[in-house]
């Protein structure tokens, strides 16, 4: 993707918000496609193959969660969800179907652009050759080159952020990593404003890979507990 214009698919049914987001992203140098309902969003994702999707949860046709589920089933793509409710259950459901990050309405355009750029940096980040060797830890097999994960031989679908979080925990297994360290290493955030993002992604990983693998060290952070 380096050197090329990143394509963003914006899925939003409120015209005022949609136009404001599209205009700002175009001004920031992105190529932008727009969809206003669930079925159109899935079709646009298939035809334009965006580098990232900005996806509202509440949509006509079918909602953003179903859009995310269908899109991720066809082709892994980073998804930034827009949610009107700052509700932990809603956020976990969104992360569970393949969203990488979320922004709660009302949001500033500056924050939205910053989150988009952070997600794209993670996807574009070059991986050193030494970090491309397959990792096998307990029941887990992680292939950094193909970005695939298996537990007990069965492939488990992870979003790009979930994969990076798991890889970080595996490479530092046995160590307790604070939320601030995880935010810096996985999300490229230099502040601690996204601690709930870390917690939500850890919960999503536990749900997909098993509750026992990641230990919570209360008041500190998380540790991968595999010999």
Phi, psi and omega in degrees: 000338182301138179085347179252160177283130178284134178266129179242129172260118178261124180242104186205129184265350177272113187305320183295314180293317181302313182295320180296318180293313181300312181300318182292318181292323175297318179296332179277358175099010179271153168270128191235134170248153183231139173224146184246003178208169185300305182301318178296322180298316180297318180293317179296321179298326181287321187274322185263349179045067183292156174281338179201148177242128170263115196232117175286145180286314184271112182221153170285162182089278164212159193282175183296330178296318178290322175302311181299316181301313183290319181296314182294331179293332181270320186198120179301128179213138178298137181232129174250114185269142173256120181236138180276347183240128178272067186244127185300322180296314178301317182293320179294322177297315179300316178293327181293332180265003171122007176286149180261331182202171180212153174230132182269131175288147353284145181233159175271148178297327179297317179295317181300313180297320180297318179294318179300312181296323179296316179296315180296324177298319180297318182291323184277343189305123178294141180256124178301149181305323181296336182268004182266354180292140178301145179246131176235116181225114181057232181278358186260139171235125182237125180249098183297329183290314179271351183054052177237148180230137174233142170241124183053038177083353181259127181291138179241126181282121175241148173288165178306319181289319177300319179298312182296322178295315179296316179300320179296316180293321180295315183292341179243030186299142183089342177264147175270118180258127179289161177300322180296320178294316179297320178299320182288316186280325185261317185262350184064027176264137181257005175237172185257029184280354186246033184299327179292330176297316178299309182301317182294320180290324176298317178298320179295319178297318179299319181295325183274328189247347181122137185293335191276348190283325184249120182265134174273125173256100191303132180081358182237293183173224187224154179217140175276124188252064177236132180289000000 
